[in-house]
């Protein structure tokens, strides 16, 4: 993967998540999809990067930051769970 693709790909997702924050604040339900995706992907990231380092026998880029991202995304997951929970009528 080229570094240009990597940068453009990541900037694209950062923009989507920034727009999702605005959408959530304005009550657009579709914006929650991007936030849920971020929370799940970040938690998976926290597991996959260290595993790739172990399997490859060498440092895999992102391994050091992955656990921090995972914790933040787990917190986001909890907050999203609370804010999107429906109650029985």
Secondary structure, 3 states (H helix, E strand, C coil): CCHHHHHHHHHHHHHHHHHHHHHHHCCCCCHHHHHHHHHHHHHHHHHHHHHHHHHHCCCCCCHHHHHHHHHHHHHHHHHHHHHHCCCCC
